Amino acid sequence: MTSIIVHYQEIALKGRNRPYFISKLVRNVRKQTADLGVKDVRALMGRIEVVLGPDADYGQVTDRLRHVFGIANFSKAGRTRVDLDVLGDAILADLEGHPPVTFRVSAKRGDKTFPMTSPEIERALGERIYETLHWPVKLDRPELAVHVELLAREAFYSFGKEKGAGGMPTGVSGRVACLMSGGIDSPVAAYRLMRRGCSVVPVHFHSYPFVTRASQEKVREIAALLSRYQMRTNLRLVPFGELQRQIVLSVAAPMRVVIYRRFMLRIAERIARDSRAKALVTGEVIGQVASQTLENMTVIAEATRMPILRPLVGMDKDEIVAEAIRLGTYDISIIPDQDCCQLFTPRSPETHARFWQVAEAEAKLPVEDMVKAAVEGTVTEEFRFPATGAAAADD
């Protein structure tokens, strides 16, 4: 068996745009496996074939495929010509030495001109396996499912299926900028947008040298991990400490958190537009902290004209933690650090800010100069996966 057959699901519903989505998925699979000895990745009728070279390791290739958005499932497969006798011979050859199990055959005809129907193909191949191996047939939850797919010029067979990452191929939905704190929530929010086909630009606000570099190191680890999904990540590191110091000198303590967040959105919007991003993303959850009351979120969002996407807004903490653990970011996020949100934070922050309070506080500040200085001081760090790969899917 020298192929992997990849199936997609949501892409199949895209009508006239389907070829664009399929070409993106093929391109992303090709890039993810570029250093693993894969001979070819090609689109077939309703599926994609990954052709393994002689040195390709199936385990390594499938590990990469699990991180490719747009894949519903995949399986290692063999390829033959469209002939049931040849197909049966190949299936039996690969089952030789396999311990006895219950089985069933599931067939699909990509080419409807083939003279036998799918049930007839299943019965013919199932009968041959039964007569040769004497394994019992079990149509409901068998121990081994033999999948057969007949196309116009070739046939494929495989045993079982592995679940893919789902979602939409990276790069088909445009680019977004995600405010990335290094905590538990924002990496999960970024992942959810990636899964919907967006390329994510993480924007991290740090207060070095007023605090240590720990939050920056955490976000670098998270950016490297998320790059396994979108293949290239341009992390933006924004110096925020001096800006916070100016706010502390001019703004009453209860309003500082709201003003911090409004400045973050202004700065993130500038970075997003420079990066050709179309929206901002946050890990906000209603009622989770002082800045995330409905009143404060409304007042804070008014600082930008760019759409703000909040994929976690209605989730509870246990749900977010469970997803962070599954994603692999949780252990990084809980490493102790001193991020900018903890610097100069008042004991009793305002939870029901009003627009007139914000206007009064910001009237004391050179807002445009402060935003400009932060943007100009921003540093970009690039992460690629695989490290030896070509340009990534969001180019």
C-alpha positions in Angstrom: 0.0 0.0 0.0 1.8 3.1 -1.3 -0.9 5.8 -1.1 -2.9 7.7 1.5 -6.4 8.6 0.4 -7.6 11.9 1.9 -11.3 12.8 2.1 -12.8 16.2 2.7 -16.4 17.0 3.7 -17.3 20.7 3.9 -15.3 21.6 0.8 -17.6 19.3 -1.2 -20.5 21.7 -0.6 -18.8 24.8 -2.1 -20.3 24.6 -5.6 -18.5 26.6 -8.2 -15.8 27.6 -5.8 -14.9 24.0 -5.0 -11.8 23.8 -7.3 -10.3 26.8 -5.4 -10.8 25.1 -2.0 -9.4 21.8 -3.3 -6.4 23.4 -4.8 -5.7 25.1 -1.5 -6.0 21.9 0.4 -3.7 20.1 -2.1 -1.1 22.9 -1.7 -1.3 22.7 2.1 -0.9 18.9 2.2 2.1 19.2 -0.2 3.7 21.8 2.0 3.1 19.9 5.2 4.7 16.8 3.8 7.4 18.3 1.7 10.3 16.9 3.7 8.9 13.4 4.3 9.6 11.7 1.0 6.1 12.1 -0.5 6.3 11.6 -4.3 3.1 13.5 -5.2 -0.2 15.0 -3.9 -2.9 15.0 -6.5 -6.6 15.8 -6.6 -8.9 13.0 -7.8 -12.6 12.8 -8.2 -14.0 13.7 -4.7 -10.7 12.9 -2.9 -7.0 13.5 -2.8 -4.2 11.0 -3.2 -0.9 11.3 -1.3 1.6 9.1 -3.1 4.3 7.8 -0.8 7.8 7.5 -1.9 10.0 4.5 -1.0 11.6 6.3 1.9 8.4 7.9 3.3 7.4 6.9 6.8 3.6 6.4 7.0 3.5 7.4 10.7 5.3 10.7 10.1 3.1 11.5 7.1 -0.1 10.8 9.0 1.0 12.9 12.0 1.4 15.9 9.6 -2.0 15.2 7.9 -3.7 15.4 11.3 -2.7 19.1 11.4 -4.0 20.0 8.0 -7.4 21.8 8.2 -9.9 20.7 5.6 -9.3 17.0 5.9 -12.3 15.0 7.2 -10.5 11.6 7.3 -7.7 9.7 5.6 -6.4 6.1 5.3 -3.5 4.2 4.0 -4.5 2.8 0.6 -3.5 0.5 -2.2 -4.1 1.4 -5.9 -5.0 -1.1 -8.7 -6.6 -0.9 -12.1 -10.4 -1.0 -12.2 -10.8 -4.8 -12.2 -12.5 -6.6 -9.4 -10.3 -9.7 -9.7 -7.1 -7.6 -9.5 -8.6 -5.6 -6.7 -9.5 -8.7 -4.8 -6.0 -10.2 -5.2 -4.4 -7.0 -3.9 -6.8 -6.9 -0.8 -6.1 -10.5 0.0 -2.3 -10.0 -0.4 -2.4 -7.2 2.1 -4.6 -9.1 4.5 -2.3 -12.1 4.5 -1.1 -12.9 8.0 -3.7 -10.7 9.6 -5.4 -12.4 12.6 -9.0 -13.4 12.1 -11.6 -10.6 12.6 -15.1 -9.7 11.7 -15.3 -7.6 8.6 -17.4 -5.8 6.0 -16.7 -4.3 2.6 -17.9 -0.7 1.9 -17.7 0.4 -1.8 -18.1 3.7 -3.5 -18.3 4.2 -7.3 -16.8 7.5 -8.4 -17.5 6.3 -12.0 -21.2 5.5 -12.3 -20.6 3.8 -15.7 -19.1 0.8 -14.0 -21.4 -2.1 -14.7 -21.9 -3.2 -11.1 -23.6 -1.2 -8.3 -21.9 -0.5 -5.0 -23.9 -3.2 -3.1 -23.0 -5.7 -5.9 -19.3 -4.8 -5.6 -19.5 -5.2 -1.8 -21.0 -8.6 -2.1 -18.5 -9.8 -4.7 -15.5 -8.7 -2.7 -16.9 -9.8 0.6 -17.7 -13.2 -0.7 -14.1 -13.6 -2.0 -12.6 -12.6 1.4 -15.0 -14.9 3.2 -14.2 -17.9 1.0 -10.5 -17.3 1.2 -10.0 -16.3 4.9 -13.2 -17.7 6.4 -13.7 -14.5 8.4 -17.2 -13.8 9.6 -19.1 -10.9 8.0 -20.5 -8.3 10.4 -22.2 -5.3 8.8 -22.7 -3.4 12.1 -19.4 -2.3 13.8 -17.0 -4.8 12.3 -13.5 -5.1 13.6 -12.2 -4.4 10.1 -13.8 -2.2 7.5 -12.5 -2.7 4.0 -13.1 0.4 2.0 -13.1 0.3 -1.8 -13.3 3.3 -4.2 -13.7 2.8 -7.9 -12.8 5.8 -10.1 -12.8 6.0 -13.9 -9.2 4.8 -14.4 -8.1 3.4 -11.1 -9.4 1.7 -7.9 -8.3 2.2 -4.3 -8.7 0.0 -1.2 -8.0 0.7 2.4 -8.6 -0.7 5.9 -10.3 1.7 8.3 -10.1 5.5 8.5 -8.4 8.0 10.7 -10.1 11.3 11.6 -8.7 14.5 10.2 -8.6 18.1 11.6 -11.8 19.1 9.8 -12.6 22.7 9.1 -11.5 24.7 6.1 -8.0 24.8 4.4 -5.7 27.4 5.8 -5.7 30.6 3.7 -9.1 30.4 2.1 -10.8 32.8 4.6 -8.3 35.6 4.6 -6.1 36.9 7.4 -6.9 38.0 11.0 -4.9 39.5 13.8 -5.3 37.9 17.2 -4.5 39.6 20.5 -2.4 36.9 22.1 -1.8 37.3 25.8 0.0 34.0 26.5 -2.9 32.9 28.8 -5.2 29.9 28.2 -8.0 31.6 26.1 -6.3 33.5 23.2 -4.4 30.5 21.8 -7.7 28.6 21.6 -9.4 31.5 19.9 -6.6 31.7 17.4 -6.9 27.9 16.7 -10.6 28.2 16.1 -10.1 30.9 13.5 -7.3 28.8 11.8 -9.8 25.9 11.6 -12.2 28.1 9.7 -9.5 28.8 7.1 -8.0 32.0 8.4 -4.3 32.8 8.6 -3.7 34.2 12.1 -1.2 37.0 13.0 -0.6 36.8 16.7 -0.1 40.3 18.4 1.4 40.1 21.9 1.6 43.1 24.2 4.5 43.0 26.7 5.8 45.3 29.4 9.5 44.5 29.2 11.7 45.9 30.8 9.3 46.7 33.6 8.7 42.9 33.9 10.7 39.9 32.7 10.6 38.4 29.2 8.6 35.4 30.4 5.4 36.3 28.6 7.3 36.7 25.4 8.9 33.3 25.7 5.5 31.7 26.3 4.0 33.3 23.3 6.9 32.3 21.1 6.3 28.6 22.2 2.6 29.0 21.4 3.3 30.6 18.0 5.7 27.7 17.2 3.0 25.2 18.2 0.2 26.9 16.2 2.5 27.0 13.2 2.1 23.2 12.9 -1.4 24.1 11.6 -0.9 27.2 9.5 2.8 26.5 8.6 3.9 30.1 8.9 3.3 32.5 11.7 4.5 36.1 11.9 4.4 37.0 15.6 4.2 40.7 16.5 5.7 41.7 19.8 4.5 45.1 20.9 6.2 47.1 23.7 3.4 48.3 26.0 5.1 49.1 29.3 5.9 52.8 28.6 2.4 53.4 27.3 1.0 51.9 30.5 3.2 54.2 32.5 1.8 57.2 30.8 -1.7 56.0 31.4 -1.0 55.5 35.1 0.2 59.1 35.4 -2.9 60.6 33.8 -5.9 58.2 34.3 -7.8 57.4 37.5 -7.1 53.9 38.7 -10.5 52.3 38.2 -10.5 53.3 34.4 -7.0 52.1 33.6 -7.8 48.5 32.5 -10.5 49.8 30.0 -8.1 52.4 28.6 -5.3 49.7 28.3 -7.6 47.5 26.3 -8.8 50.4 24.0 -5.1 51.2 23.2 -4.4 47.5 22.5 -7.2 47.5 19.9 -6.0 50.7 18.3 -2.5 49.3 18.0 -3.7 45.9 16.9 -5.8 47.5 14.2 -2.8 49.4 12.8 -0.7 46.2 12.8 -3.6 44.3 11.2 -4.0 46.8 8.4 -0.3 46.7 7.7 -0.5 42.9 7.6 -3.6 42.9 5.2 -5.7 41.4 8.0 -9.5 41.9 7.8 -10.5 41.5 11.4 -9.3 41.3 15.0 -9.6 38.2 17.2 -9.7 38.1 21.0 -10.1 35.3 23.6 -12.7 37.3 25.5 -15.5 35.5 27.4 -18.4 37.5 28.8 -18.1 38.0 32.6 -14.7 36.3 33.0 -12.7 39.3 34.1 -13.3 43.0 34.8 -12.6 44.1 31.2 -15.1 41.5 29.9 -18.4 42.7 31.3 -20.8 43.5 28.5 -20.6 47.2 29.3 -16.8 47.3 29.2 -16.6 45.1 26.1 -18.9 47.6 24.3 -16.9 50.6 25.4 -13.6 49.0 24.5 -14.7 47.8 21.1 -15.6 51.4 20.2 -11.9 52.2 19.9 -11.6 50.4 16.6 -13.6 50.4 13.3 -12.3 46.9 12.5 -14.5 43.9 13.1 -13.8 42.0 16.3 -14.3 38.2 16.4 -14.7 36.5 19.7 -15.0 32.8 19.1 -15.0 31.9 22.8 -17.4 34.5 24.0 -20.1 32.1 25.3 -17.9 29.3 26.5 -17.1 28.5 30.1 -13.6 28.0 31.5 -13.8 24.3 31.7 -14.6 24.0 28.0 -11.8 26.3 27.1 -9.3 24.5 29.3 -10.3 21.1 27.8 -9.7 22.5 24.3 -6.4 24.0 25.3 -5.2 20.6 26.7 -6.2 18.8 23.5 -4.5 21.5 21.4 -1.3 21.3 23.5 -1.2 25.0 24.5 -2.4 24.5 28.1 0.9 23.5 29.7 2.6 26.5 28.1 -0.2 29.0 29.1 0.0 28.1 32.8 3.7 28.8 33.1 3.9 31.7 35.6 4.8 35.0 34.1 4.2 38.8 34.4 2.2 39.9 31.4 1.2 43.5 30.7 -2.3 43.0 32.0 -0.9 42.4 35.5 1.3 45.6 35.4 -0.1 48.7 37.1 -3.5 46.9 37.5 -5.8 48.6 40.1 -7.4 46.7 43.0 -10.9 47.8 42.0 -11.2 48.2 38.2 -14.3 49.7 36.7 -16.7 47.1 35.5 -19.4 49.3 34.0 -17.5 51.9 32.1 -19.4 54.7 30.2 -18.4 56.4 27.0 -18.2 59.8 28.7 -15.7 58.4 31.3 -13.5 57.0 28.5 -13.6 60.3 26.6 -12.7 62.3 29.7 -9.8 59.9 30.5 -8.3 59.8 27.0 -8.6 63.6 26.6 -5.6 63.8 28.9 -3.4 61.6 26.7 -1.6 62.1 23.3 -3.4 59.1 21.9 -2.1 59.2 18.3 1.5 59.7 19.4 1.3 56.8 21.9 -0.2 54.4 19.3 2.3 55.4 16.7 5.3 54.8 19.1 4.0 51.4 20.0 3.5 50.4 16.4 7.0 51.6 15.4 8.5 49.7 18.3 6.8 46.4 17.3 9.2 43.5 16.5 8.2 40.7 14.1 9.4 37.1 14.6 8.7 34.4 12.0 7.9 30.8 12.7 7.7 28.1 10.0 6.7 24.5 9.9 8.2 22.4 8.6 11.3 24.4 9.1 12.7 23.3 5.8 9.5 23.9 3.9 8.8 26.4 1.2 6.7 29.6 1.6 3.6 28.9 3.7 -0.1 28.6 2.8 -0.9 32.3 3.6 1.6 33.7 1.0 
